[in-house]
Amino acid sequence: MWQESDQKLQASFLFKNFAEAFAFMTEVAMIAEGMNHHPEWRNVWNQVDIQLYTHSAGNIVTEKDRKLASAIDQVFTKYRQ
């Protein structure tokens, strides 16, 4: 699901509706805050697009990004249809 290009990990997630997408984002936000590693993301209706990269490492993909991507995938499993 995650693609690495342009020094970023990128993925899109589809949901049944906006409320479900927003609930997913809320869960991810709490995890990201706990990791002190915050995604660049965008939400339009039932789709959430996420980009991960580490600013402090010169805007490249690091192990922090891979760990957050894995955590995001774990959250998403409960929303799969």
N, C-alpha and C positions, 0 to 999 in steps of 0.2 A: 504494500500500500504506500509506504513512504518512498519518495524518489529523492535522490540527491543530485542537485544541479545548481550551478551558480553559487557554490559555497553555502547552500541551504538545504535542509531537509524539508520536504514539502509533501502535504497530503490534503485530500479533501474528504469530508465525511458527510453523508446524506442521512437525513432523519425523516420521520413521518410528517413532522410539522415544525413550526417555529418554536413552540414551547419545548419540544423535545431537544431541539438544537441548543436552545438557551440553557436547559438543564445540564446538558453535556458540557457546555462552556463553563457553567458555574462549578461543576465538579473538577474540571481541568484547572480552573483558576485557583482553587484551593490547593491542589497538588503543586502547581507551579509556584505559588507563593511559599509553600513549605520548602521547596527546593531553591528558592530565591533565583528562579530562572523562568523568565516570562516569554511566552510565545508572541509572535506577530501573527495576528489572525484577523479574519474577516467573516462576517456572517450575513447571509442574505436568505431570508425565509427559512428553508430547511437544509441549507448547506453551510458548513463551516470549513473554511480554507485556512490551513495553518502552515507557517514557515518557522523553522527553528534554526538558529545560529547563535554563536556566542560572541557578543559585542566585545567583552574584555579580552578575547583571544584574537582580535583582529577581524571579527565578522566572518568566522569560519565555523564549520561543523566540528564539535568536540564531543567527548563522552557525555558531557552534561546534556547535550541535545539528544543523543541516542537514548539516554535514560529517561528523559522526559517523553520522547516519542513512544517508548515502550509503555510507560505509565498511561499515556493517552490511549494507546491501543487497548489496554486493560479496561479503561473506562468505557470505551466504545463497544466492547463486547456485549454489554447489557442492553445496548440500543439496536443491535442488529436485528433485522426483521426476518 
